[in-house]
Amino acid sequence: MADGIVVKDLNAWFGAQHVVKHVSMEVPRNAVTAVIGPSGCGKSTFIRCLNRMHETVRGARVTGAVLLDGEDLYAAGVDPVTVRRRIGMVFQRSNPFPTMSVFENVAAGLMLNGVRDRAVLRERVEQGLRQAALWDEVKDDLGKRGLKLSGGQQQRLCIARALAVAPQVLLMDEPCSALDPIASARIEELILALSKELTVVVVTHRMSQARRVSGWTAYFLLGELIEFRPTRELFTRPGDRRTEDYITGRFD
């Protein structure tokens, strides 16, 4: 597989609590990787380490290496802000900026990165909204506040905001957990479409969703990576008894 992100002996702590333990894996480029496991197993912390968001928590620390295009993102001199532009993130609950319009929400990251040309902003905002499959629904009302959109539209707005700065990788932390089945299906379709252009990593507690959207699946337990293999293989021929127990419902 073509490597999108190479993780080497990654460890993460909250204070004295060791929450991600010696994880090494190669996330394939231009594919969807699902991260599954019981609550509190380190899934969200793991993906937050990939774009250096974990370190924003007081008392948190990380050891090991995360490589993107051969560059260690934790090396001395690497700017975390640049890392987060290259590796975007969408959170569990949609979080549009409450006082901003649809246009301003999508343009926010661009403006933080110094883009001021209105023509460029319009082009990039439209591109982000198209990539997020939201353009046709909002193109005639870009001045509407983002919070006035439906829940599913708000989540796609947040995806558009992440995409507008042209990341190489998109991390998604349970992006459908607060959505109804119809809105969830739209997000799943979007994930599959985005993987043609981006490397996508999705944390999900829904194993059926992991089966539908991902080509690769990683199973975490108590902060450890138990198994990482093609999704079809993991769900039909798990290589570890602990994985089998989880996916068959004997352990949750």
Secondary structure, DSSP 8 states (H G I E B T S, - for coil): --EEEEEEEEEEEETTEEEEEEEEEEEETTSEEEEE-STTSSHHHHHHHHTT-GGGSTTEEEEEEEEETTEETTSTT--HHHHHHHEEEE-SS----TTSBHHHHHHHHHHHTT---HHHHHHHHHHHHHHTT-HHHHTT-TTSBGGGS-HHHHHHHHHHHHHTT--SEEEEESTTTTS-HHHHHHHHHHHHHHTTTSEEEEE-S-HHHHHHH-SEEEEEETTEEEEEEEHHHHHHS-SSHHHHHHHTTS--
